[in-house]
Amino acid sequence: MKFCKMNGAGNDFIILNNLEERLPWDRFPDIARVLCHRHLSIGADGLMVVERATGDCDFKMLFYNSDGSQGEMCGNGARCICRYGYEAGLSGETQRVESPSGTVVGWRVDRRNYRIRLTDPTVIEPDFPLEVDGTVYPCAYVELGTPGLPHLVVEIPDLERRTMEDLRPLGAALRAHPKLTKGANVNFFQITGPDQVLELTYERGVEDFTYACGTGTGSLVLILAGRGRVSGEDVRVKVPGGLLRLTVDRDCGGVKGLYLTGPTNVVCRGEVTDEELDAAMRGM
């Protein structure tokens, strides 16, 4: 089984081209759990699978979290898979990618930078307070695409002085809050300057902080632009893995498009020789 490992601003993925491998879909959750383990295998935040599109897109993208659960969409993963599709000859410099939550359009900016239009917001709740251990946190809630990928947006005024260890209990509690029927990614933020934001995301399916979350960054900037706290034009968001840039395109007060631009990195290409995976697949 051939693979490519990539990351987008530190959000890392194992990519399998199932147009060549032709693996049955029911094996992908187990493949994700085995290969994404950071100590026992290749290690990654998730598994991305290239499949044949069912519509007029160039190809289809399937995304599985490191715990084997299937995700609706992944912004940084989509940027990586757009580059993969272009370099594999599956698309031109503009990519149309089918995802479970809708079509993602991507553009090659240069060799390493890609821009995508995220799936449109389907739920926007600017005021969504949640209580954890007696403290009420003034959250916002956003879903992108259909079915919606859920995100919480939570301001932490001193985020630059907080650590992942410090915020992990709160991230875990909010991610699985009883008020959220399907959980949510939790995007903590601090505004650090004009159109400059610091962000830290606790992701469901990974069940920990990741170095970046593209859909989370899009949800965050969407909320801040709606409140007038950022312009919505080329907003720079610093995440642990680098810098992401977001633009909110509005039309008559509504959201016309949500655009994410950032770096991609091809880490390695090779052949999976994981003996644990081989044993697991023989037992399926």
DRENLUM-567801 format. One record per residue: x, y, z of N, C-alpha, C in turn; residue number from 0. Coordinates in steps of 0.1 Angstrom, whole numbers, m for minus. Example, Ala and Ser with C-alpha at 12.3 -4.5 7.8 and 13.67 -1.06 7.14 Angstrom:
! DRENLUM-567801
LOMI    n.x    n.y    n.z   ca.x   ca.y   ca.z    c.x    c.y    c.z    i
LOMI    132    m57     78    123    m45     78    132    m33     78    0
LOMI    128    m22     71    137    m11     71    129      0     79    1
END
This chain:
! DRENLUM-567801
LOMI    n.x    n.y    n.z   ca.x   ca.y   ca.z    c.x    c.y    c.z    i
LOMI      8    m12      0      0      0      0      9     12      0    0
LOMI      7     21    m10     15     33    m11      9     44     m3    1
LOMI     17     53      2     11     64     10     19     77      7    2
LOMI     13     88     10     20    101     11     16    108     24    3
LOMI     26    113     31     23    120     43     25    135     41    4
LOMI     15    143     44     16    158     42     11    165     55    5
LOMI     14    177     56      8    186     66      5    199     61    6
LOMI     m6    205     66     m9    219     63     m9    227     76    7
LOMI      1    235     77      4    243     89      4    234    102    8
LOMI     10    222    100     12    213    111      1    204    113    9
LOMI    m10    205    107    m21    196    107    m18    185     97   10
LOMI    m14    173    103     m8    163     94    m17    151     90   11
LOMI    m15    146     78    m24    135     73    m16    125     65   12
LOMI    m21    113     65    m17    102     57    m26    101     45   13
LOMI    m21    102     33    m30    102     21    m28     89     14   14
LOMI    m40     82     11    m40     70      3    m48     72    m10   15
LOMI    m42     68    m21    m49     69    m34    m57     56    m36   16
LOMI    m70     56    m33    m78     44    m35    m82     42    m50   17
LOMI    m79     51    m58    m81     48    m73    m71     38    m77   18
LOMI    m60     37    m70    m49     27    m72    m50     15    m63   19
LOMI    m53     18    m50    m52      7    m40    m65     m2    m40   20
LOMI    m77      4    m43    m89     m3    m44    m93    m11    m32   21
LOMI    m92     m4    m21    m95    m10     m8   m110     m8     m5   22
LOMI   m117    m18      1   m131    m15      5   m132     m5     16   23
LOMI   m142      3     15   m144     15     24   m145     10     39   24
LOMI   m150     m1     41   m152     m5     56   m139     m8     63   25
LOMI   m128     m8     55   m115    m10     62   m108      4     66   26
LOMI   m113     15     61   m106     27     64   m106     31     78   27
LOMI   m117     29     86   m116     33    101   m104     25    108   28
LOMI   m103     12    105    m92      5    111    m78      9    106   29
LOMI    m77     12     93    m65     17     87    m61     30     94   30
LOMI    m71     39     96    m68     52    102    m63     50    117   31
LOMI    m70     41    124    m66     39    138    m52     34    139   32
LOMI    m48     25    130    m35     19    131    m24     29    126   33
LOMI    m26     34    114    m15     42    108    m13     56    115   34
LOMI    m24     61    121    m23     74    127    m17     74    141   35
LOMI    m15     63    147     m9     62    160      6     67    160   36
LOMI      9     77    168     21     84    167     33     76    172   37
LOMI     30     66    181     41     59    187     43     45    180   38
LOMI     32     40    175     32     26    170     32     25    154   39
LOMI     30     36    148     30     36    133     35     49    127   40
LOMI     30     53    116     34     65    109     31     78    117   41
LOMI     19     78    122     14     90    130      9    101    122   42
LOMI     m3    106    126    m10    117    119    m22    121    126   43
LOMI    m28    133    123    m41    137    129    m52    130    122   44
LOMI    m50    125    109    m61    119    102    m56    112     90   45
LOMI    m65    104     84    m63     97     71    m72    104     60   46
LOMI    m65    107     49    m73    112     38    m72    102     27   47
LOMI    m84     99     20    m85     89     10    m90     96     m3   48
LOMI    m83     93    m14    m87     98    m27    m96     87    m33   49
LOMI   m108     91    m37   m117     82    m44   m122     88    m57   50
LOMI   m129     80    m65   m135     85    m77   m148     94    m73   51
LOMI   m149    105    m79   m160    114    m77   m173    108    m83   52
LOMI   m184    111    m76   m197    106    m81   m204    116    m90   53
LOMI   m199    129    m89   m205    139    m97   m195    145   m107   54
LOMI   m195    158   m108   m187    165   m118   m174    170   m112   55
LOMI   m170    165   m101   m157    170    m94   m146    162   m100   56
LOMI   m134    166    m98   m122    160   m102   m119    146    m95   57
LOMI   m122    146    m82   m120    134    m74   m128    136    m61   58
LOMI   m129    126    m53   m136    126    m40   m126    125    m29   59
LOMI   m129    132    m18   m120    131     m6   m128    125      5   60
LOMI   m123    115     12   m128    109     24   m118    112     35   61
LOMI   m124    116     47   m115    120     58   m119    112     70   62
LOMI   m108    106     77   m110     98     89   m101    104    100   63
LOMI   m107    107    112    m99    111    123    m90    100    128   64
LOMI    m80    104    136    m71     94    141    m77     83    149   65
LOMI    m89     85    155    m96     75    162   m105     66    154   66
LOMI   m104     68    140   m112     60    131   m125     65    127   67
LOMI   m130     76    134   m143     82    131   m142     90    118   68
LOMI   m153     89    110   m152     97     97   m157    111    100   69
LOMI   m149    121     95   m152    135     96   m160    140     84   70
LOMI   m167    150     86   m175    156     75   m166    163     64   71
LOMI   m156    170     69   m146    177     60   m134    181     69   72
LOMI   m124    185     62   m112    190     69   m105    201     60   73
LOMI   m104    213     65    m99    224     57    m85    223     53   74
LOMI    m76    220     63    m62    219     60    m59    206     52   75
LOMI    m67    195     55    m66    183     47    m70    185     33   76
LOMI    m80    194     31    m85    197     17    m74    204      9   77
LOMI    m67    213     16    m56    220      9    m45    211      5   78
LOMI    m42    201     14    m32    191     11    m36    182     m1   79
LOMI    m49    178      0    m53    169    m10    m55    176    m24   80
LOMI    m57    189    m24    m58    196    m36    m44    196    m43   81
LOMI    m33    198    m34    m20    197    m40    m17    183    m45   82
LOMI    m21    173    m37    m19    159    m41    m25    157    m54   83
LOMI    m38    161    m56    m45    159    m68    m39    166    m80   84
LOMI    m34    178    m78    m27    185    m89    m14    178    m93   85
LOMI     m6    174    m83      7    168    m86      5    154    m91   86
LOMI     m6    147    m89     m8    134    m93    m15    134   m107   87
LOMI    m18    146   m112    m25    147   m125    m40    144   m125   88
LOMI    m46    145   m113    m60    143   m112    m68    156   m115   89
LOMI    m61    167   m115    m68    180   m117    m58    190   m122   90
LOMI    m64    201   m126    m55    212   m131    m52    222   m119   91
LOMI    m49    234   m122    m45    244   m112    m57    248   m103   92
LOMI    m69    246   m108    m81    247   m101    m87    233    m98   93
LOMI    m90    230    m86    m95    217    m82   m109    217    m77   94
LOMI   m117    208    m81   m131    206    m76   m131    192    m69   95
LOMI   m132    193    m56   m131    181    m48   m145    178    m41   96
LOMI   m150    166    m43   m162    162    m36   m158    157    m22   97
LOMI   m166    162    m12   m164    158      2   m178    154      7   98
LOMI   m178    147     18   m191    143     24   m200    155     28   99
LOMI   m194    167     30   m203    178     34   m204    188     23  100
LOMI   m200    185     10   m202    194     m1   m189    195     m9  101
LOMI   m191    203    m20   m179    204    m29   m170    215    m24  102
LOMI   m157    212    m24   m146    221    m21   m139    225    m33  103
LOMI   m137    238    m36   m130    243    m47   m116    248    m42  104
LOMI   m106    244    m49    m92    248    m45    m85    254    m56  105
LOMI    m75    262    m53    m67    269    m63    m52    268    m59  106
LOMI    m43    265    m68    m29    265    m66    m24    279    m66  107
LOMI    m19    284    m55    m13    297    m55      2    297    m60  108
LOMI      9    287    m54     23    284    m59     26    270    m55  109
LOMI     38    265    m56     41    251    m54     36    246    m41  110
LOMI     37    254    m30     34    249    m17     22    255    m11  111
LOMI     17    267    m16      5    273    m10     m7    271    m19  112
LOMI    m18    267    m11    m31    265    m18    m42    272    m11  113
LOMI    m52    276    m19    m63    283    m13    m76    275    m16  114
LOMI    m85    274     m7    m97    267     m9   m109    275     m4  115
LOMI   m120    272    m11   m133    277     m6   m139    267      3  116
LOMI   m140    270     16   m146    260     25   m160    258     22  117
LOMI   m166    247     27   m180    245     25   m188    256     33  118
LOMI   m199    260     28   m207    271     33   m212    269     47  119
LOMI   m213    279     55   m219    278     69   m234    275     67  120
LOMI   m238    265     75   m252    261     75   m259    265     88  121
LOMI   m251    266     99   m256    271    112   m246    281    117  122
LOMI   m252    293    121   m244    303    128   m251    308    140  123
LOMI   m246    305    152   m252    310    164   m242    318    172  124
LOMI   m242    331    170   m232    339    177   m232    339    192  125
LOMI   m243    336    198   m244    336    212   m249    322    216  126
LOMI   m239    314    222   m242    300    225   m235    297    238  127
LOMI   m239    303    249   m232    301    262   m233    286    267  128
LOMI   m221    281    272   m221    268    278   m215    268    292  129
LOMI   m220    260    301   m215    260    315   m206    248    317  130
LOMI   m195    250    323   m186    239    327   m181    242    341  131
LOMI   m184    232    350   m180    233    364   m184    246    370  132
LOMI   m196    251    367   m201    263    374   m197    276    367  133
LOMI   m189    275    357   m185    287    350   m192    287    336  134
LOMI   m198    299    332   m205    300    319   m195    307    310  135
LOMI   m193    300    299   m183    305    288   m192    310    276  136
LOMI   m189    323    273   m197    329    261   m192    324    248  137
LOMI   m197    313    244   m192    306    231   m201    311    219  138
LOMI   m196    308    207   m204    309    195   m203    295    189  139
LOMI   m213    292    181   m214    278    175   m216    280    160  140
LOMI   m209    272    152   m209    273    137   m209    258    132  141
LOMI   m217    256    122   m215    244    114   m213    247     99  142
LOMI   m203    240     93   m199    243     79   m204    230     71  143
LOMI   m211    233     60   m214    222     51   m226    214     55  144
LOMI   m230    204     47   m242    195     50   m238    181     47  145
LOMI   m237    172     57   m240    175     71   m230    184     77  146
LOMI   m234    192     87   m225    202     93   m214    198    101  147
LOMI   m202    204     99   m190    201    107   m191    211    119  148
LOMI   m192    207    131   m195    216    142   m183    222    149  149
LOMI   m184    235    152   m173    242    158   m178    252    169  150
LOMI   m171    252    180   m173    262    190   m162    273    189  151
LOMI   m165    285    192   m156    296    192   m156    302    206  152
LOMI   m144    302    212   m144    306    226   m132    316    228  153
LOMI   m135    328    233   m124    338    236   m117    335    249  154
LOMI   m104    334    248    m95    334    260    m86    346    260  155
LOMI    m89    356    267    m81    369    265    m66    368    267  156
LOMI    m62    358    276    m47    357    278    m42    344    272  157
LOMI    m48    340    260    m44    327    254    m29    326    252  158
LOMI    m22    337    248     m8    336    246      0    332    258  159
LOMI     m6    333    270      1    329    282     m4    316    287  160
LOMI    m13    310    280    m18    297    285    m12    286    277  161
LOMI    m12    274    283     m6    262    277    m17    252    273  162
LOMI    m13    243    264    m22    232    261    m26    224    273  163
LOMI    m16    221    281    m19    214    294    m29    221    302  164
LOMI    m28    234    303    m37    242    311    m51    241    306  165
LOMI    m53    242    293    m66    243    286    m72    230    283  166
LOMI    m64    219    283    m69    206    279    m82    201    286  167
LOMI    m83    203    299    m96    199    306   m108    206    301  168
LOMI   m106    220    299   m117    228    294   m121    224    279  169
LOMI   m110    222    271   m113    218    258   m120    205    257  170
LOMI   m116    195    265   m123    182    265   m138    183    270  171
LOMI   m140    191    280   m153    193    285   m163    200    275  172
LOMI   m158    210    269   m166    217    259   m168    209    247  173
LOMI   m158    201    242   m159    193    230   m171    183    232  174
LOMI   m173    178    244   m183    167    246   m194    173    255  175
LOMI   m197    186    254   m207    192    263   m221    185    259  176
LOMI   m229    182    270   m242    176    267   m251    184    258  177
LOMI   m249    197    257   m258    205    248   m255    203    234  178
LOMI   m243    197    231   m239    195    217   m242    180    213  179
LOMI   m252    179    204   m256    165    200   m246    157    193  180
LOMI   m236    163    186   m226    156    179   m212    161    183  181
LOMI   m211    167    195   m198    173    199   m194    184    190  182
LOMI   m181    189    192   m177    200    183   m162    201    185  183
LOMI   m155    207    175   m141    212    177   m142    225    185  184
LOMI   m133    227    194   m133    239    202   m121    248    198  185
LOMI   m124    260    194   m115    269    189   m113    281    199  186
LOMI   m102    280    207    m99    291    216    m92    302    208  187
LOMI    m94    315    212    m88    325    204    m85    337    213  188
LOMI    m75    345    208    m72    359    213    m69    368    202  189
LOMI    m75    380    201    m72    390    191    m59    396    196  190
LOMI    m49    396    187    m36    402    191    m32    415    184  191
LOMI    m40    419    174    m38    431    167    m48    433    156  192
LOMI    m47    443    148    m57    445    137    m56    433    127  193
LOMI    m67    426    126    m68    415    117    m57    404    120  194
LOMI    m54    403    132    m44    393    137    m50    386    149  195
LOMI    m50    372    148    m57    364    158    m48    352    161  196
LOMI    m47    349    174    m41    337    179    m51    326    181  197
LOMI    m49    314    177    m59    303    178    m52    290    183  198
LOMI    m60    283    191    m56    270    196    m69    261    195  199
LOMI    m68    250    188    m80    241    186    m79    228    192  200
LOMI    m89    224    200    m91    210    205   m100    203    196  201
LOMI    m96    192    190   m104    186    179   m110    173    184  202
LOMI   m123    172    181   m130    159    183   m124    149    173  203
LOMI   m124    136    177   m118    126    168   m103    124    170  204
LOMI    m96    135    173    m82    134    177    m82    134    193  205
LOMI    m92    141    199    m94    142    213    m81    148    220  206
LOMI    m77    158    213    m65    166    219    m64    178    210  207
LOMI    m54    187    214    m51    198    205    m43    194    193  208
LOMI    m46    201    182    m38    199    170    m30    212    167  209
LOMI    m21    211    157    m13    222    154    m21    232    145  210
LOMI    m32    228    139    m40    237    131    m54    230    128  211
LOMI    m64    238    125    m77    233    121    m83    243    111  212
LOMI    m83    240     98    m87    249     88   m102    253     89  213
LOMI   m111    243     91   m125    247     93   m127    254    106  214
LOMI   m120    251    116   m121    259    128   m117    273    127  215
LOMI   m106    275    119   m101    289    117   m111    297    109  216
LOMI   m117    290     99   m128    296     91   m140    300     99  217
LOMI   m144    291    108   m155    294    117   m152    305    127  218
LOMI   m140    306    132   m136    316    141   m136    330    134  219
LOMI   m130    331    122   m130    344    115   m144    348    111  220
LOMI   m152    338    107   m166    341    103   m174    348    115  221
LOMI   m172    343    127   m178    349    139   m173    363    142  222
LOMI   m159    364    142   m153    377    145   m157    388    134  223
LOMI   m157    384    122   m161    393    111   m176    398    113  224
LOMI   m184    388    117   m198    392    120   m200    401    131  225
LOMI   m191    401    141   m191    410    152   m184    423    150  226
LOMI   m178    424    138   m170    436    135   m157    437    142  227
LOMI   m152    426    147   m139    426    154   m127    424    145  228
LOMI   m129    419    133   m119    418    122   m126    422    110  229
LOMI   m118    426    100   m124    431     87   m130    420     79  230
LOMI   m125    407     80   m129    396     72   m121    395     59  231
LOMI   m112    404     57   m104    404     44    m89    401     48  232
LOMI    m85    389     44    m71    384     46    m67    385     61  233
LOMI    m75    380     69    m73    380     83    m62    369     86  234
LOMI    m52    373     94    m41    364     96    m42    357    110  235
LOMI    m43    344    110    m45    336    122    m33    328    125  236
LOMI    m27    330    136    m15    323    140    m19    310    148  237
LOMI    m15    299    143    m17    286    150     m4    280    153  238
LOMI     m4    269    162      9    263    166     18    259    154  239
LOMI     11    255    143     19    250    131     22    260    121  240
LOMI     18    273    123     22    283    113     11    294    112  241
LOMI      9    299    100      0    310     97    m10    306     87  242
LOMI    m23    309     90    m34    307     80    m40    321     77  243
LOMI    m45    322     65    m52    335     61    m66    332     57  244
LOMI    m75    340     62    m89    338     60    m96    350     54  245
LOMI   m105    348     44   m113    359     39   m127    355     39  246
LOMI   m136    364     44   m150    362     44   m156    371     33  247
LOMI   m162    364     23   m168    372     12   m183    373     15  248
LOMI   m188    386     17   m202    388     20   m209    394      9  249
LOMI   m222    392      9   m231    397     m1   m245    400      5  250
LOMI   m248    413      6   m261    418     11   m263    412     26  251
LOMI   m252    413     33   m253    408     47   m251    394     49  252
LOMI   m251    385     39   m250    371     40   m235    367     37  253
LOMI   m232    355     39   m219    349     36   m219    343     22  254
LOMI   m211    349     13   m211    344     m1   m200    334     m2  255
LOMI   m189    334      6   m179    325      5   m169    326     16  256
LOMI   m162    315     20   m153    315     31   m140    309     26  257
LOMI   m129    317     25   m117    312     18   m105    311     27  258
LOMI    m98    299     26    m87    296     35    m75    294     26  259
LOMI    m64    302     30    m51    301     23    m40    297     33  260
LOMI    m31    288     29    m20    284     37    m11    275     31  261
LOMI      0    271     38     11    263     33      7    248     33  262
LOMI     13    241     24     13    226     24     27    221     25  263
LOMI     29    209     30     43    203     31     42    188     28  264
LOMI     49    184     18     50    170     15     61    164     24  265
LOMI     58    156     34     68    151     43     75    139     38  266
LOMI     68    129     33     74    117     27     64    110     19  267
LOMI     69    101     10     62     92      2     68     78      4  268
LOMI     60     68      4     66     54      6     55     43      5  269
LOMI     59     32     11     51     20     11     48     16     26  270
LOMI     36     14     29     32     10     42     37     m5     44  271
LOMI     45     m7     55     49    m21     58     45    m24     72  272
LOMI     36    m17     78     32    m19     92     26    m33     94  273
LOMI     33    m41    102     29    m55    104     16    m56    112  274
LOMI     14    m46    121      1    m46    129    m11    m44    120  275
LOMI     m9    m35    110    m20    m32    100    m22    m45     92  276
LOMI    m11    m51     87    m12    m63     79    m20    m74     87  277
LOMI    m17    m75    100    m24    m86    108    m39    m82    110  278
LOMI    m41    m69    112    m55    m64    114    m63    m66    101  279
LOMI    m58    m63     90    m65    m64     77    m68    m79     74  280
LOMI    m58    m88     77    m61   m102     75    m72   m107     83  281
LOMI    m74   m101     95    m84   m105    104    m98    m99    101  282
LOMI    m99    m90     92   m111    m83     89   m121    m93     81  283
END
